[in-house]
Amino acid sequence: MRIALAQINTTVGDIAGNEQLIADRIEAAREQGAAVVLLPELAITGYPPEDLLLKEHFLADARAAIDRLAAQTRGIVAMVGFPERDSTNVYNSAAILRDGAIAHIYRKVHLPNYGVFDEQRYFASGPRSGSSIDVNGVRLGLTICEDIWIPGPPETIEARDGARIILNISASPYHVGKGLEREAMVRKRATDNDAAFVFCALVGGQDELLFDGQSFAVDRRGDLIARAPQFVEHMLICDVDPDGTGRTTQIAPLLETDEEIYAALVLGTRDYVTKNGFEHVVIGLSGGVDSTLVALVAVDALSADRVTCVTMPSRYSSEGTRGDAHALAANLGVELLELPIENARTAYDEMLAGTFNGREPDLTEENLQARIRGNLLMALSNKFGWLVLTTGNKSEMSVGYSTLYGDSAGGFAVIKDVPKQLVYRLVAARRRRDPQHDPVPDTVVTRPPSAELRADQRDDDSLPPYEVLDAILEGYVEEDLGREALIARGLPPDDVDRVIRLVDLAEYKRRQNPPGIKITEKAFGRDRRVPITNRYRG
């Protein structure tokens, strides 16, 4: 049996656009001789539609689109994800479209309610018994995403009842390595159930979430027989025999880890910018490694003619960073504006001189510089309709090493979930791609990192070395370890205490930061919901 997996990039709320995208893929699958074509979970609405699901007219519009698609399924069977409204509940469902009608509806059983998921807020569960359909004399089991992550029903019941091929449509959010985790899990389900599994995934960016695609099929022995590429739309064709064995078709190679993460940032940035209607982005380019990475990603996502960089030197800006910013912009072919902030900084000092009389300069004056720069970037955004891409990394945001309404001001935080050491690795990965045309000056990555808000400032004046800081943050933020467990890993007690305090105090800052791309298993935001008002210091 030939099965087509339509790995598509939908847009939440664009029911008409998604409907056309689905219709095009159904026709393409028919032309390639597929008996069945799979479209991702909630493909008609995009995923996740969140509180749009509370609007009755939204649900009605989604159902009307499914009805129209059904009329286009002569000679092929399509499995399409949509939100189904009955007289009492809403279900995360899959419509089976065949012979010009909705032939069957399957309702998702297991509704995830952890991490970024809150499906139990919106949906009721379907029956654990699952359901199957017959196509050309072959019984096919039906599942949606989480249904196969949890071993047992519905797929065990479907397999027991004779399904030799289990179909799964999914919208599985990305984090680094997620694709291989899915494949390993599905291989186990295949051998446990003595059935082939065919997994159709969503691809694309939606706010902070990213979907990496990597649709695939395994035979009943758990052997991979087809895999779609990561981070791009693709029609994957797989041939599965009625007994659950398969014939190898296309198996796309996987990206190396740092290249995978870089590709995720590029897709997430492109989709956030384009799906929200922006034509152009602007970046504050300091000559440091963080803004360098954001500029590289932006150019690869959008092209150089849609990116403007702005350098905003003060008296504390070194000739080295200023020169590197100019060199990087020239090498990338982007527009570079230079807006010195010294006059504005002096004006603020004079304005506040009387009020601050008798007090020594401190963090206040440093933050004023960052806020002047933030104001300039937002002025450009307002005047020209450009989206400001902020340049703060996860290490800085974790401990509050940023300025509210300053370097955190903007519309999208590209590297919000990228720790500092990973920033360096991603820049190195991008440089390796084309060594003959490497746009990054060496000093960007060899110079000790500094915010350059006072004379001779270095990040390690205020923070532990990044290799220590990132290790503490990985344990405390991503693994929820306490003080003693971190110290037991060999991390310095004083640094552990200091970092824990900084992370806890900075929660109010993180709540005010723009959205950014999730690439780790626990990103700030939907993954980690800690109260701002919080006296627990365990």
Secondary structure, DSSP 8 states (H G I E B T S, - for coil): -EEEEEE----TT-HHHHHHHHHHHHHHHHHTT-SEEE--TTTTT-S--GGGGG-HHHHHHHHHHHHHHHTT-TTSEEEEEEEEE-SS-EEEEEEEEETTEEEEEEE------STT--GGGT-B---TT--EEEETTEEEEEEEGGGGTSSSTTHHHHHHTT-SEEEEEE--B--TTHHHHHHHHHHHHHHHHTSEEEEEE-EEEETTEEEEB--EEE-TTS-EEEE--BSS-EEEEEEE-TTS-EE---B-----HHHHHHHHHHHHHHHHHHHTT---EEEE--SSHHHHHHHHHHHHHH-GGGEEEEE---TT--HHHHHHHHHHHHHHT-EEEE---HHHHHHHHHHHTTTTTT----HHHHHHHHHHHHHHHHHHHHHH--EEEE---HHHHHHT-S-TTTTT-SSEETTTT--HHHHHHHHHHHHHH-GGG--S-HHHHHS-----SSTT--HHHHS--HHHHHHHHIIIIIS---HHHHHHTT--HHHHHHHHHHHHHTHHHHHTS--B---SSS-BTTTB---SS-----
